[in-house]
Amino acid sequence: MRERIVERFNDFKNALQRLEEGINFEPSNEIVIDGVIQRFEFTFELAWKLLKDILEYEGIEVKSPRSAIKESYKAGLVSDGEAWIDMMIDRNKTSHVYDEKEAKAIYNKIKSFYMGLLKELKDYAERYVRE
């Protein structure tokens, strides 16, 4: 199980790096915004599954992204459970409906807020896998 956490962490870290590369491009057209959102969706999936793996290793069973986020907040893996829930809701919006105005708003949240939450998880998980 520990090896699975390390593998998931490495996948998450790589996805986060690709997301960060995407947000460094000037969003001069919709393709850049679409690409960042797609990378965000993938990174979020790996993030919640990393949380799930860590929780399960610690003996806490979770089944969904929402339960993983709630339990991660209780266990101190993430510092802002409500912000993570908001991020999950935005991730769900991007994968089910496409609205240009909403996409731009979510893109801006990814750039200004969600990257910080994801980097915080990366820092936590990096320490966790070293222990």
Secondary structure, 3 states (H helix, E strand, C coil): CHHHHHHHHHHHHHHHHHHHHHHCCCCCCHHHHHHHHHHHHHHHHHHHHHHHHHHHHCCCCCCCHHHHHHHHHHHCCCCCHHHHHHHHHHHHHHHHCCCHHHHHHHHHHHHHHHHHHHHHHHHHHHHHHHC
